[in-house]
Amino acid sequence: MEPVSATGSEATPNSIPKYKRVLLKLSGEVLGGESRQGICPEFVHEIATRVREVRDLGVEVVVVVGGGNIFRGYQGSQQGIERSTGDYMGMLATVINSLALQDALEKQGAPTRVQSAIAMSQVCEPFIRRRAVRHLEKGRIVIFGAGTGNPYFSTDTTAALRANEIGADVILKATKVDGIYDKDPAKYDDAVRYDRITYSEALEKRLQVMDATAFSLCRDNNMPIIVFSLYEEHGIRDVVLGKASGTVVSG
């Protein structure tokens, strides 16, 4: 029997996803559009379109989004806010972003649930692993907000933790560039992109794509990471189909 795509037509080899369940990690700044501040409804809609494309392939999609477009706990602590308080403020910012993305997805007909690590039952569900998995099995997109619910942990670490908890096949780390480089390609013309790199190499070289805790958690549980450019048209879909370039971080 020929494989069938999510739209019901026969799938070609180039349209068959490589993964069944993926976790997409987005920075909060991407929701701010060109200014990278606040929330830009037009760009949120564009991101929702790209996420929906992946769901329409029959892939189960989980999203973790940061809150840097609204507030960063670490930066707040440098300005005099107590670190734990600042981190909780940043977690609340991720929930705001999660609700904005949920709204955009559902306006495009993609059923979505937001689960928060901090209880706020009037606006979203609490994080319950088994419930999240059930949502995925029913074809719903799940967005995890409020980080891990604990200060001193980044949303990169949240992505690594949740990916392992819900049994994702891969973490898709969306960035401004098409992979991991040995130095900042925006500053250095001779920057070299890695096609593949190990977790240990990423830690030893102090590559600033994800923090050390996230890399270590992925290494200890053999969770692969693909770093790719969000700004390529259909970029998320192409990564899921194995068409896009990027850097694979694995054991």
HELIX and SHEET records of a PDB file:
HELIX    1   1 PRO A   13  SER A   15  5                                   3    
HELIX    2   2 GLY A   28  SER A   35  5                                   8    
HELIX    3   3 PRO A   41  ARG A   55  1                                  15    
HELIX    4   4 GLY A   73  GLN A   78  1                                   6    
HELIX    5   5 ARG A   83  LYS A  107  1                                  25    
HELIX    6   6 ARG A  129  GLU A  137  1                                   9    
HELIX    7   7 THR A  155  GLU A  165  1                                  11    
HELIX    8   8 TYR A  199  GLU A  204  1                                   6    
HELIX    9   9 ALA A  212  ASP A  220  1                                   9    
HELIX   10  10 GLY A  235  VAL A  240  1                                   6    
SHEET    1   A 9 GLU A 125  PRO A 126  0                                        
SHEET    2   A 9 THR A 112  SER A 116  1                                        
SHEET    3   A 9 ILE A 141  GLY A 145  1                                        
SHEET    4   A 9 GLU A  60  VAL A  65  1                                        
SHEET    5   A 9 ARG A  21  LEU A  26  1                                        
SHEET    6   A 9 VAL A 170  THR A 175  1                                        
SHEET    7   A 9 ILE A 225  SER A 229  1                                        
SHEET    8   A 9 THR A 247  SER A 250 -1                                        
SHEET    9   A 9 ARG A 196  THR A 198  1                                        
SHEET    1   B 2 ILE A 180  TYR A 181  0                                        
SHEET    2   B 2 ARG A 193  TYR A 194 -1                                        
END                                                                             
